[in-house]
Amino acid sequence: MAITYKRDETFTGKRKSTMPDPESEGGTKEIESDVIDIIVTFTDGTITHTRNVNVCFEADGTTYDEAATKERIEQVMLGVQNKMALGLIQ
C-alpha cells in the first residue's frame, strides 16, 4: 500500500492548546501560540504516524508559501515511508 498524508490543520501561524488552569483546581484554559509548522498524519496501511512539519515561506520570510509547503510535506513523507519500511515507525 502506498503512503498517504493528511494535514490535521490549516496553517494560520497560530495554534490553540489546552493546559491546566493554575487558578481553578481541575480546570483548564486555552492558550494560543505562534507556530511555524503544521501537524500532519502519515498513513501506510495500518501504520499511522503524526508529526509536525515546518512550513515554507517566500523569499521575504513572512509570506506563507503553500506550494513549497506541500513539496516539503511530500519530502518528509518519503523519510517517514523509509522509516516505516525499516520498522523504525510502527
Stockholm file with secondary structure:
# STOCKHOLM 1.0

chainA/1-90         MAITYKRDETFTGKRKSTMPDPESEGGTKEIESDVIDIIVTFTDGTITHTRNVNVCFEADGTTYDEAATKERIEQVMLGVQNKMALGLIQ
#=GR chainA/1-90 SS CCCEEEESSCCCSEEEEEEECTTSTTCEEEEEEECSEEEEEEEETTEEEEEEEECCBCTTSSSBCHHHHHHHHHHHHHHHHHHHHTTSCC
#=GC SS_cons        CCCEEEESSCCCSEEEEEEECTTSTTCEEEEEEECSEEEEEEEETTEEEEEEEECCBCTTSSSBCHHHHHHHHHHHHHHHHHHHHTTSCC
//
